[in-house]
Amino acid sequence: MALGLTAAVGAARRRLARLSSQLRADVAKRGFVGAVRHEWEVRSTWPRRTERLVDAYTVAQAALSHSAPVGYGDDELEWSRPLVENGRALALGVAESYRERYSDSGLRILVCVPPFGAGHVWMNDLVSCLRHTGIAVDSFVGRSPGYHDHFSAFRPNVYLGFDEASNLRSLHLGFIADFKRRHGLLRLLCTYPQDGYPGPALSADDRWRLALLDKGMTADAFFSPMVEEHYVDYMPEWSRTGVQCLSLPMGVNPLTVGPRLAAKDLDWTLVTNNADDGARAELTERYMSGILVAHRGVLAGAGWGTGVDVLPHAEVPALMARARISPYPLTDRIAQHPSDIGPKTFEIPACGCFALITPCAVLDRFFAADEIAVAATPIEYLQKFEHYLGHAEERYAFIARALRRVFAEHTYFERIDRLVRFVQPLVAREE
């Protein structure tokens, strides 16, 4: 009993310390009044917005379910079948071209996989593709015990992990540093934006991470899903240390993701978690409130409360295959600052679905204007949705071009090319 009470008290103290650190960072970024307003929005305004949005969606979809489904018309069949066949051929072709490509690289990569979220999918896809290319790879789930055994038994020369405070606290950093001294190890960690991003504030966790980096306890090099200049422009304290950072955008895994043939019984699907302290709910309400109540569709993801709260990633392509359009408004951060384009922007066309997004500062680095449809305002978003919904020929022309682009340039095999070129000279220095 005493031990249980001690553990509970310790956990409560750690939680209070994290909340205190977060509050200080929020005050530094927004000021006291702004921090109080933000906290009110997170605890009260945004949950009410989610409830209002989901209630309207549920009532509308129940009514729409009693109307005759649009069905799988001749126009959809005419365009969908050859696109699916071509997409499957592209996915198989790129996978076959990378089979055992790096079997003689000498790399042995140990990956710490986040326990949940987009990072969990990202790292598991990367592990799968690394293994397909012939690179020796092992993995463990972050914040789980027993990870020492993976180092001792697998003897990696590259460790992929995460420079994120809670993950770093769950690891014995001294053990990993000692393994590096004894055996040689490149510690390649994924950068996390500072807590004040895109502002100048540094939280206590940020300062702690920088101190560990300065002592040589964490990263020998970084990688990031963001574009190259993000590291310099928005993480200057990290970039000034001289530690290199590899831009490694997210992409698609052609071993598991590809277009599928299915009856188009849905006008739209939105598969995303209601995260970011309610910002996703606000974004969905801003751009999609009219779509959710007027057109047949499915809203899926954790935190919505729609009954499809946790959709396994392997089931996403089948759901997307049923939809004519997959609307995906991007966050304001992505729209306003050079960073990334979001993993769904790659995944939607790879599944053979039409992507409709909002403006993005770096979209043109990944796709041409006739590959991904963009709408800037809520009114334009609804107008473009309804236009492309009724024009299958235009819609499938977009999908076909984006599909070719994804499997030619944005698979995780292409990202592995970048990774190998970056790490091989650094590993050679460790030997």
N, C-alpha and C positions, 0 to 999 in steps of 0.2 A: 504493500500500500504506500509506504513512504517513498519507495523508488518511483512508483507511478506518479505520485504527487510532485516529486522533484522534477521528473521529466516534463510534466505538464507545465510547471512553473517556468522551466527553462525555455520551452517552446513559446510560451506567452511572452516572455522577455524578448526573445528573438523577433517575434512578430511586432512587438511594440517598437523595437529598434528599427526594423525595416520601415514601418509606418512613419516613424519620426524622420528617417532619412528621406523618404518620399515627400513628406510634407515640407521639409526644408528646401528640397529641390524645386517643389512646386511654387513655394513662396518666392524663391530666387528667380524663377522664370516668369511668373505672372504677377508678382506682388501679392500682398496679404489679401486684398479685396478680390483680386482675380483668382487666387487659390481657393478662397471660400466659395466663390461662385462656381468654380470648376468642380469642387467637391459636392456641392448641391446638385449640379447637373448629373454627376456620376451616380449619386445615391437616390435621386428623386426624379429629375426631369427625364433623363434618358430611359430609365425603366418604364416610366409611364408612356413615353413615345413608342417603345417596343410593344407594349401591351396594346396600345391604340392601333398601331400598324398591323399587328398580327390578328387582332379581332376583325378589322375590316377585311383583311385577306381571307380569313377563314369563312366569314359569312358570304363573301363574294364567290369564293371557289365552290362552296356548297350549292349556291344557286346555279353557277355555271355547269356544275356536274349533271344537272337535270336537263340541260339543253343537249342537242345532238352534237357529238364531237365533230370537229372539222374533218378528222380522218386522214387517211394517207392517200391523197389525191394523185391523179396521173402526173400533174406537174412535179410534185415532190418525188415520185418514183422515177421520173425521167432524169432528174438531176442527182438524186441521192445515190442510186445504185452504182453508177460509174465512179462517183467521187469516193465512195467507200472502198471499192475495189482498188482504185489508184492509191488511196491512203494506206491501205494494208500493204500494198506492194512497196511503197516508200519506206514504211516502218520496217518491214522484213529486210529490205535491201540495206538500209543503214546499219541494222543490227548485224547482218552477216558480214558486212565490210569491216566491222570492228571486232569480230570474234577472235580472241587470243592475240590481238594486235600488240599488246604490251607484255606478253608473257616472259620476255627476256629483259624487262626493264630493271629487275633487281629491287623493285619497290615492294615494301611490306607495310601496308597502311592500316593502322588501327583507328577506328572511327567511334567517337562518342555521339550517340544518337539521342537527341532530345526526347523526353518521354511523351510529348504531345505537340500538337500544333503544326504549322507549316514547316517548321524546321525538322520535325519528325519525318514527314513525307519526303522532304528534300534530301536528307541524309540517307534514308533507306533507299531511295531511288539511286543516289550516287553509289552506295555500296553495291547494289545490284548490277549497275553498269560497270563499275570497276572490276567486279568478279568476272563479268562477261568478256572483258578485254584481256583477261589472263593475269591481271595484277593480284598478288596475294593480299587478301583483305580480311580483317576481322572487325567485329563491332560489339559494343555494349551500350545499354541504355543509361543515359546520364542519371546521376543521383541514386544509382543502385549499388549495393555492396558487391564485393568480389571482383571489382575491375582490376585490382592488382594482378590477379591470375592471368588476365588477358595480356598484360605486359610481359609477365614472366614466361608464359607458355608460347606466345606468338612471336615475341622478340621483334617488334616493329622498328622500322627506321623512319617512319613518318607517323605522327599522331595528329588527327584532325579533331579538334574540340571547339569549345565556345568560350569566348572572353565575356562571359555574362556572370554577374555577381553571384547569384544563387548556385550556378553550376560550379564556379570556382571554389565556393565554400564547401561543396560536397566532395571535393577531391583532395587527396593528400598531395599537394603541389611539391612538397619536398621529396616525396617518393619518385615523382615523375622527373624532377630535376636530377635526382641521384641516378635514375635509370639512364638519363641523357649522358651524364658524366661517364658512366661505366660502359655503355654500349654504343653511344652515338644515337641521337634522335632529333629529328626536326619537328618542333612543336608548331604546327600551323593552326592558328585559332581564328575562328570567325569573329570579326569585330561586331560589337553591338554599338549603335549610336549612343552618344552621351545622353543622359537623362533629359537634358534641356534642349535636345535637337528639335528644330533647327536653330535654337537660340544659343547664347554664350554660356548658360549656367552649367556648372559642374556640381553634381551631387556628391555626398560622402562616398557612395559606391564608386562613382567615377574616379575620385581622387585615390581611393583604395586600389582600384584596378591599375591606374597609372603608376602607383608606387610599386606594386608587384612587378609590373613590366620593367621598371627602372632597376629593380633588384635581380632581374633575370629569372624570375620565378614562373613566368607564364609563356609568352609567345616568342619564338624565334622569327616568325613571319606571320602575317595575317592574310586571310582571304575574306571576301565580302560579296554578297549578292548585288551590291550597289555598283554603279558605273565608276570609272577610275577616279574622276575628280571629287567624288563624294568624300573620300578619305582625307584629301587635302583641305577641301573647302569647309567641311562640316565636322571634322575630327582633327583640328589642327594640333591639339596637344599630343595626340597619338602620332600623327605624321611627322612632327618635329623630332620625335625620338630617333628617326632614321630607320625604323623597322618597316620593311617592305610590305605592301599590301597587294594581293592578286584580286582583280575583279573577276568573280566567278558567278555570273548571273544564274538564276534558276532557269529551268527549261522543262523538257519532257523526257520521259523514259519510254522509248519505243518498244521495249520488251513488254510493257503492260498497257500503254496508252495508244489508242488509235481509233479511227472511226468505225462505227458499227451500224448495221442496217436495222432500222426499227420503224414501227408505225409512228408517224408524227402526230400523236394525240395531244401534244402540249404546244402552246404558243411560245412558252418560255420556261426556263429553269434558272434559278439562282442558287448556287451551292457555295455558301460562305458562312463562317462562324460570326455570330453577333458579338464581336469583340471590340477592342480599342476603346474601352470605357464607354461604350454606347455610340461611338462615332459611326460605326457601320450602320446602326439603325437610323441615325440622322441622315446619312448619305442615301440609304435605300428609300426613306420617306421622301427626301428631296427630289430624287430623280425617277422613282419607280412607283409612287403612290397610285398614279392613274393606271399603270400597267397591271399592278397586283390585283386590282378590283375589276378590271374590264376584260382581262384576257386569261384564258385557262393556263395555269402553270403550277409549279412546285417550288416552294421556298424551303430549303433544307440547310441544316447546320446547327451546331451547338449554340444555345443561348436564345433561340427564337421562341421555342415552345410550340412549334407547329406539329409535333408528332414525328418529325424526321430529324431529331436533334443530332444524332451522330451517324453520319453516312460513311461507311468504310471507303477509303480512297479508291479501292479496286472497283467499287460499284458506281463511281462517278461517270465513267464513259457511257455506261448503259442508260443512265438517266438523261445525260446530255443528248444522246442519240434520239430521244423521243421529242426533242424540242426543235422548233424552227429557229429560235433565237436564244442566245444566252447573254442577257444584259449583265454588265459588270461595271458599275460606276467605280472609278478609282478614287482613293482617298485624296483629300486636299493636299496632303504632304507630297504625294507622288505627282500630283498635277503641278504644284508650284515649285518644286525643288528638284534639281538633277539627282536622281537616285536610281530607282528601278521601275519596272512596269507591272510588277505583280505577277505571281506564278500563273494565275488563271488566264492571263492574256496569252500565254503560250499554250496552256492546256485546252482552252476552248476550241481553237481551230484544229488542234491535233486530234480532238474527238470528232471532228467533222461538223462542228456547230458554228453558227454565225456569231461573231463577237461584236457587241456594241458597248463601247466604253466611253469615258469622258476624257478630256485632254490630258496629255502626259508630256512632261518636259523633254523626255528622251525617247519617246516612242519611235521617232524616225530612225533611230540607230538600230532598231530591231525589225521593223516592218515598214513597208511602203504604204502610201496613202490609200491605195486601192486593195489593201489586204485586211485591214482592221477598220471598221466604221467608228467614227468619233462624233459625239454630239456635245456641245459646250454648255447648253442651258437645259433646265428641266423641260421647257416647252419643246425645244429642238429634239431632246431625247425621246419624248413621246412621239413626236412627228416622224422621226426616222424609224423608230420601232414599228409604227403602223405602216410606213411606206414599205420597208423591206419585208414585213410579214406578208404583204400581198404581192410581192414581186420575187418569185422564186428564182428566176433566171439571174437577176442581179445578185441576189443573196448567195447563190452557189458559186458565182464567179469570184466573189470575195473569198469564200471558203477555200476554193481550189487553189487560189494564189497563196493564201496564208498557209495552207497545208503544205505546199511545196517548200515554202520558206522555213517552216518549223523543222521539218525532217531533214532539210539541207544544212541548216545553220544553228538550230536551237535545241538539239538533243543533248542529253548528259554525256554522250560520247564526245561531242565537240567540246564540252566543258572539260572532259578528262584530257583531251589534247592540251588545253591550256594548263591544266594542273600539272601534267607530266613535264612540260617544258619549263614550268616555274620551279618545281621542287627538285628535279634531278641535279642541277648544279649545287643547290643548297645541301642536299643529302651527301653529295660527294665531299663537301667540306667537313661534314660530321664524321666521316669515316677515318 
